[in-house]
Amino acid sequence: MRTIREIHEDELDELIRITVEAFPGMKVESRADRDRMRERLAKVMNEPIVHFFGVFEGAAMIGVMRCYDFTMKLRETRALVGGLGGVAVDLRHKKEHVAADMVRFYLDYYRQKGAALTALYPFRPDFYHRMGFGYGVKMNRYSFRPDALPAAGVGAVVDYLTADDRDDLAACYDRFLARTNGLIELSPHMLDALFDDTSARIVGYRQNGALRGYLVFRFEAAPGENWLTNNIQLRTLIYDDAAALLALLGFLRKQADQAGRIIYETQDETFHYLLDDPRDGSGNLLAGLWHQANTQGLGIMYRVIDAARLWAVLGDHDFGGVTLRMRLDLTDTFFPENAGSYLINVSEGRATLGSGTADVELGMDIADFSSLVVGAVDFERLQAYGRVNLSDAGMANVVNRFFAAGRRPWCLTHF
Ligand SMILES: CC(C)(COP(=O)(O)OP(=O)(O)OC[C@H]1O[C@@H](n2cnc3c(N)ncnc32)[C@H](O)[C@@H]1OP(=O)(O)O)[C@@H](O)C(=O)NCCC(=O)NCCS
């Protein structure tokens, strides 16, 4: 019989075997590599927000996954969101629905815990899209010369941050989170990992003693260059206001003599407004005279797991100020307990679950609905693509206002 349960520390070796065989690219090959991995995972599994699960047939572990109890900023609310990572199936047991069983278990686990939403980084977007996960906002990879950054903040004083600045850094991140959409709260072990990373430099900008912004970067060898030429990999850029941002960018600009280019991967799709020269150095022209400014990738995906509870979670959100009675028909073939017909009563933008007759009926799949609800896509686009069924085309503008994306969701947490 197949069971799924949290694994114990003395079962870590088996979890490591399955994980390493599933992800050979992790290059955990020697005994010492495995011991290091075991030591690290033994610590992680004791973090209160992390749960390691195994799939067992009898006594044999045949699949593993990691679940995370994240708190995510979803529109105006901080909500419990279940994260999934480290999904791996024993090579001998693929195509036996082990992964499907794990994902269903994970969705149900967080539904029971009271979450309305889950999130993951897919090894293949199509695999999880079929399971009802919707696309998040794309990642942009910018590559620019340091002197393309604004010079306004070059004179500002910045300094390295150390573990002593941990609370200030956490507070600065939290203020950024409060102003944005989609960010996940930093847990103590994530903060530890940041300060333990010896290759990362953390630079902060203070105003009257208060930390107003920070960035995290590391150097990387520039491809094909000699050892004196390096690039800067900018990992994180957090700021309270434009003054803090310009100060941090001023610091980066001053590295022009040492760094060939700055590589910045961000969901900020308008970052090029900050650059004198937004071209990414590839020299590529697209469709005639369009200069390649960044490349893009799809990553984080979201999934609503409790379409009824969602409206209570979003109780503080103003759905475009509209007043409307909308019947929402959701298909969810992978997690049918979530599928169904929901009557949403919207009064001056406040949405609650109700019953009775509707002014308009809207049908769609759970994956697109999930992208819509987090603000990753506009209703108008989904309608243009024929991905929704609206009973009255004349109501499209009102429904579009209801789903207005506002701030796109960003995620700065790797899991
Ligand atoms: C990728 C991996 C996890 C897949 O594991 P697996 O156990 O072989 O996958 P499953 O057998 O559960 O396949 C998924 C099933 O879900 C089913 N499924 C997907 N969406 C569905 C839906 N909406 N409704 C019903 N079933 C659905 C699929 O049809 C498939 O079943 P089928 O093969 O009978 O068609 C595994 O190959 C692996 O460990 N790979 C290496 C590591 C890796 O890449 N991990 C992923 C990290 S995120």
Ligand as a Chemical Component Dictionary entry (heavy atoms), coordinates in Angstrom:
data_LIG
# 
_chem_comp.id                   LIG 
_chem_comp.type                 NON-POLYMER 
_chem_comp.pdbx_formal_charge   0 
_chem_comp.three_letter_code    LIG 
# 
loop_
_chem_comp_atom.comp_id 
_chem_comp_atom.atom_id 
_chem_comp_atom.alt_atom_id 
_chem_comp_atom.type_symbol 
_chem_comp_atom.charge 
_chem_comp_atom.model_Cartn_x 
_chem_comp_atom.model_Cartn_y 
_chem_comp_atom.model_Cartn_z 
_chem_comp_atom.pdbx_ordinal 
LIG C1  C1  C 0 9.475  14.466 -13.090 1  
LIG C2  C2  C 0 9.143  13.338 -12.138 2  
LIG C3  C3  C 0 8.982  13.921 -10.743 3  
LIG C4  C4  C 0 7.834  12.691 -12.612 4  
LIG O1  O1  O 0 7.509  11.632 -11.727 5  
LIG P1  P1  P 0 6.523  10.443 -12.113 6  
LIG O2  O2  O 0 6.152  9.773  -10.837 7  
LIG O3  O3  O 0 7.120  9.602  -13.170 8  
LIG O4  O4  O 0 5.269  11.211 -12.740 9  
LIG P2  P2  P 0 3.799  10.673 -12.755 10 
LIG O5  O5  O 0 3.766  9.226  -13.122 11 
LIG O6  O6  O 0 3.092  11.044 -11.512 12 
LIG O7  O7  O 0 3.248  11.550 -13.986 13 
LIG C5  C5  C 0 2.352  12.598 -13.829 14 
LIG C6  C6  C 0 0.955  12.039 -14.025 15 
LIG O8  O8  O 0 0.029  13.036 -13.652 16 
LIG C7  C7  C 0 -1.015 12.981 -14.584 17 
LIG N1  N1  N 0 -1.717 14.248 -14.670 18 
LIG C8  C8  C 0 -1.180 15.464 -14.973 19 
LIG N2  N2  N 0 -2.159 16.377 -14.992 20 
LIG C9  C9  C 0 -3.318 15.732 -14.718 21 
LIG C10 C10 C 0 -4.677 16.160 -14.612 22 
LIG N3  N3  N 0 -5.026 17.423 -14.806 23 
LIG N4  N4  N 0 -5.616 15.234 -14.277 24 
LIG C11 C11 C 0 -5.280 13.945 -14.094 25 
LIG N5  N5  N 0 -4.009 13.484 -14.190 26 
LIG C12 C12 C 0 -3.047 14.375 -14.512 27 
LIG C13 C13 C 0 -0.323 12.717 -15.902 28 
LIG O9  O9  O 0 -1.243 12.267 -16.860 29 
LIG C14 C14 C 0 0.696  11.689 -15.510 30 
LIG O10 O10 O 0 0.104  10.420 -15.567 31 
LIG P3  P3  P 0 0.252  9.474  -16.924 32 
LIG O11 O11 O 0 1.727  9.210  -17.059 33 
LIG O12 O12 O 0 -0.567 8.290  -16.589 34 
LIG O13 O13 O 0 -0.277 10.324 -18.043 35 
LIG C15 C15 C 0 10.245 12.284 -12.166 36 
LIG O14 O14 O 0 10.441 11.869 -13.472 37 
LIG C16 C16 C 0 11.577 12.741 -11.597 38 
LIG O15 O15 O 0 11.855 12.540 -10.415 39 
LIG N6  N6  N 0 12.403 13.385 -12.477 40 
LIG C17 C17 C 0 13.707 13.874 -12.123 41 
LIG C18 C18 C 0 13.676 14.973 -11.100 42 
LIG C19 C19 C 0 12.805 16.134 -11.466 43 
LIG O16 O16 O 0 12.908 16.688 -12.533 44 
LIG N7  N7  N 0 11.921 16.513 -10.545 45 
LIG C20 C20 C 0 10.979 17.584 -10.656 46 
LIG C21 C21 C 0 11.403 18.725 -9.833  47 
LIG S1  S1  S 0 10.156 19.978 -9.720  48 
# 
loop_
_chem_comp_bond.comp_id 
_chem_comp_bond.atom_id_1 
_chem_comp_bond.atom_id_2 
_chem_comp_bond.value_order 
_chem_comp_bond.pdbx_ordinal 
LIG C1  C2  SING 1  
LIG C2  C3  SING 2  
LIG C2  C4  SING 3  
LIG C2  C15 SING 4  
LIG C4  O1  SING 5  
LIG O1  P1  SING 6  
LIG P1  O2  DOUB 7  
LIG P1  O3  SING 8  
LIG P1  O4  SING 9  
LIG O4  P2  SING 10 
LIG P2  O5  DOUB 11 
LIG P2  O6  SING 12 
LIG P2  O7  SING 13 
LIG O7  C5  SING 14 
LIG C5  C6  SING 15 
LIG C6  O8  SING 16 
LIG C6  C14 SING 17 
LIG O8  C7  SING 18 
LIG C7  N1  SING 19 
LIG C7  C13 SING 20 
LIG N1  C8  SING 21 
LIG N1  C12 SING 22 
LIG C8  N2  DOUB 23 
LIG N2  C9  SING 24 
LIG C9  C10 SING 25 
LIG C9  C12 DOUB 26 
LIG C10 N3  SING 27 
LIG C10 N4  DOUB 28 
LIG N4  C11 SING 29 
LIG C11 N5  DOUB 30 
LIG N5  C12 SING 31 
LIG C13 O9  SING 32 
LIG C13 C14 SING 33 
LIG C14 O10 SING 34 
LIG O10 P3  SING 35 
LIG P3  O11 DOUB 36 
LIG P3  O12 SING 37 
LIG P3  O13 SING 38 
LIG C15 O14 SING 39 
LIG C15 C16 SING 40 
LIG C16 O15 DOUB 41 
LIG C16 N6  SING 42 
LIG N6  C17 SING 43 
LIG C17 C18 SING 44 
LIG C18 C19 SING 45 
LIG C19 O16 DOUB 46 
LIG C19 N7  SING 47 
LIG N7  C20 SING 48 
LIG C20 C21 SING 49 
LIG C21 S1  SING 50 
# 
